Amino acid sequence: MTDIKNQVQNINPNARARNIKQFTENTENIYKSLAIISSRARQLAVDIKLELHGKLEEFAVTSETIEEIQENKEQIEISKFYEKLPNPTIIATEEFFAGKLDYRSRDTKED
């Protein structure tokens, strides 16, 4: 996955009301549109989680005792950044409306 910072730079992290007709413009079926968006949101959630864990592993310190917990400012800043990111569903919805998602139906056979 590319850096998530570049993908969500101009996305408003707040949920907002949408016109239902917008969802049916590309697929002509609201349920198909929502299935596409939810699939992409799951992909984004996994990618964000892997990216976050990868960055936090750099600061991981293995210790023998539980009392030796140390606070790392870089680790805290990284965690705060990921907490402020828009929800994966909001990111996926914005990608869908921008036409950035490629999708195909499993029922369709390629000849």
C-alpha positions in Angstrom: 0.0 0.0 0.0 1.2 3.5 -0.7 1.4 6.0 2.0 -2.1 6.6 3.4 -1.3 10.3 4.0 -1.4 11.0 0.3 -4.7 9.2 -0.2 -6.7 10.9 2.5 -5.2 14.4 2.3 -8.3 16.2 0.9 -11.0 13.9 2.5 -13.3 15.4 5.1 -13.2 12.9 8.1 -16.8 13.7 9.1 -19.7 11.6 7.9 -22.3 13.5 5.9 -25.6 12.9 4.2 -25.6 11.7 0.6 -28.1 11.7 -2.1 -29.2 8.1 -2.8 -29.2 8.8 -6.5 -25.5 9.4 -6.4 -25.0 5.7 -5.4 -26.9 4.4 -8.4 -25.3 6.5 -11.1 -22.5 4.1 -11.9 -24.0 0.7 -11.1 -27.8 1.4 -11.4 -28.2 -0.7 -8.2 -27.8 0.8 -4.7 -27.1 -2.6 -3.2 -24.3 -3.3 -5.7 -22.8 0.1 -5.0 -22.9 -0.4 -1.2 -21.3 -3.9 -1.7 -18.5 -2.3 -3.7 -17.9 0.4 -1.1 -18.0 -2.0 1.8 -15.5 -4.4 0.1 -13.1 -1.5 -0.5 -13.6 -0.3 3.1 -12.6 -3.7 4.4 -9.4 -3.7 2.2 -8.5 -0.2 3.4 -9.1 -1.2 7.1 -6.7 -4.1 6.7 -4.1 -2.0 4.9 -4.3 0.8 7.5 -3.9 -1.7 10.3 -0.9 -3.4 8.7 0.7 0.0 8.0 0.1 1.2 11.6 1.5 -2.0 13.1 4.5 -1.9 10.8 5.3 1.7 11.9 4.8 0.9 15.6 7.0 -2.2 15.4 10.0 0.0 14.8 9.6 1.3 18.3 8.7 -2.0 20.0 10.9 -2.9 23.0 10.7 -6.4 24.3 11.2 -6.5 28.1 11.1 -9.3 30.6 8.9 -7.5 33.1 5.6 -5.7 32.7 6.7 -2.8 34.9 9.2 -1.5 32.3 6.7 0.2 30.1 8.2 3.2 28.4 6.3 6.0 26.6 7.8 6.9 23.2 6.7 10.3 21.8 7.1 9.2 18.2 4.9 6.2 18.9 2.2 8.4 20.4 2.4 10.8 17.5 1.9 8.0 15.0 -1.0 6.7 16.9 -2.6 10.1 17.1 -2.3 10.5 13.3 -4.0 7.2 12.6 -6.8 8.0 15.1 -7.5 11.2 13.1 -7.8 9.5 9.8 -11.2 9.3 8.2 -13.1 6.1 8.6 -12.3 3.5 5.9 -15.9 3.6 4.8 -15.7 7.4 4.2 -12.5 6.9 2.2 -14.0 4.1 0.1 -17.2 6.2 -0.5 -15.1 9.1 -1.7 -13.1 6.8 -4.0 -16.3 5.4 -5.4 -17.7 8.8 -6.2 -14.4 9.9 -7.8 -14.4 6.9 -10.0 -11.2 5.5 -8.6 -12.6 2.0 -7.9 -12.5 -0.8 -10.4 -15.0 -3.5 -9.9 -16.5 -6.4 -11.8 -19.3 -8.9 -11.2 -18.5 -12.5 -10.3 -21.5 -13.7 -12.4 -20.0 -12.4 -15.6 -17.8 -14.9 -17.4 -15.0 -13.6 -19.6 -14.8 -15.2 -23.0 
